[in-house]
Amino acid sequence: MKTIYLIIFLVFTTSCANKQSGTTPPPNSNLIATNIVLQPIKITEADSLEKVKAECTVIDTLNHSLKSNSEDYNLNFIVSDGVSNPLTKEWTVDIKITELVSHQWKFMSIRPSSVATFEISLHRQGESSRNVVKTIGSGVALGACDRLEKIATAAGIFTNKWIAKQI
């Protein structure tokens, strides 16, 4: 009987591992990368999240995710100092974290989860901006900072895909 359960478990896990959940292939890597000026990422939450800002590396993880996945989408992020735009003719992206819940319980949950909402704005001088709001949650990791860092990594991948579709 244990053998049957083991076989069913192995078949289920290997079949789930082979499925790709709606991923789109990256654009042609032979193209020249598009420069994107990345404005400083802001968290527009109340002061009650100072502990999360101090202990977790959400912004650093999001910056790393944006840069590490950008080559797959022919994007090149140039970090801005926030004061001046060095490349006025290039695309500029603003990312704001408008909601950041590090520890929440949901009905019938075994452990807490985290959720964050990102406002992403892409614009170029003289053109109207393109905006998207994305809410991403995680209940997989055990610690609040680990969950928030997983959310930040997913937000970086989402942002790269969205920008590649917009340009």
N, C-alpha and C positions, 0 to 999 in steps of 0.2 A: 504494500500500500504506500509506503514511504517512497518507493521508487516511482510510482505513478505520479505522486505529487511533485517529485523532483523533476521528472520529465516535463510535466505541464508547466512548472515554473521556468525551466530553461527555455522551452519553446516560446513562452510569453515574453520573457525578457529579451531574447534575441530578436523576436519579431518587432518589439517596440523600439529596440535600438537601431534597427535598419530603416525605420520610417523617418522621413524628413517632413516636418510640419510646415508646409507652405513656404519654404525658404526660396528666395529668388536667387538665381545665379548672379554673381557680381558682373559688372560691365566688363567690356574688353580691356585687358590689362595693357594693351599696346598703345592706348590713347594717352595723351599728355594729361597729367593730373591737374585738376581745377583747384586753384588757391581759394581757401575759405578763411576769412579772418574770424577768429574765435574770440569773442568778447569775454571778459571774466564772468564765470558762472556765479549766479546769485541765488541765495536761499532767502525767500521773502516770507519767512515765518516769524512768529513771535519769539521773544527772548527766552521762552521756556525751553527752547531747543538748543540752548548754549552748550549743554552737556553733550548732546549728540554731535554738534559742530566741533567740539573740542576733542572728543574721544574717537569719533568715526572719521574715516577718510573718504567720505562720499564724493566730494568735489575732485579730489585727486584721482579717485578710481574712475570717475566719469571722464576726466581729461585723458587718462591713460587709455580707456576704452575707445574714445573718439580717435585718438592718434593711432592706436595699434590696429584698428579695423579700417582706417581710412584708405589704405592702399588697395584693399579689395574693391573699393568703389571709385577709384581714380580721384581721390580727394586729397588735398594737402592742407592741413590746418596750420595756420599761422597765429600764434597766441598774441593777442593785443594787450597793451598795458591798460586799456580802458580809458585813456585820456585822449589819444588821437588815433585815427584810423590810418595806418601806414600805406595801405593800398586802397585808395578811394574808388577805383574802378572794379575792385574785386567784390565777391560775395562776402557778406558779413552774417554771422549767426549769433543770436543771443539766446541763451538758455537760462531759464529761471525755474527753480524748484519752488512751486507755489504751495505745495502741501507735503509734509514729511511726517508720517506717523511711524515711529520706530517700534511701537509695542501696542498691538491691539488684539483683542479677543473677538472671535466671531462665533456665532451660534454653532454648537456641536463641534467645536475645534478641540484638538488635543493639546495644541501648543499655540502660542501667540504668533501673529504674522506682522508684517510691515508693509507699508504702501507709500508711494511717492507720486506726485503729479508734476509733470514737466511741461512748461510752455516753451516751445521752440519757435523762433522767429528768424526767417531767412530773408535778407533784403540786399539790394544793390542800390547804389546812388542813382536817384532818378527813377526808380521803379517802385511799385507798390510791394509791400512786404507779404510774404507767405507765412502763414502761421499754422501750428498744429499743437494740440494739447494731448498729452499721453499720460495715462495713469498706469503704473506698473506695480504689482504687488509680489510678495514672496513670503512663503511660510515654510520654506524648506530648511534653511539654516537655523541653528539653535540660538545663536546670539543676535541681538538687535543690530549691531554693527555689521555682522556677516550678512544678514538679510539686506540691509541697506546698500552694502557694497555689491551684492548680486543684482540689486535693482539698478544701481548706477551703471554696471557693466551692460545690462540689457538696454538701458537708455542710450548708451553710446552706440550700440549696434543699431538700434532703431533710428537714431538721428542720422547716422551715415546712410542707411537705406533711404530714408525720407529725403535727405538732401540730394542724393543721386537721382531720385525720381523727379525732383523739382528743377534741376539744372538741365 
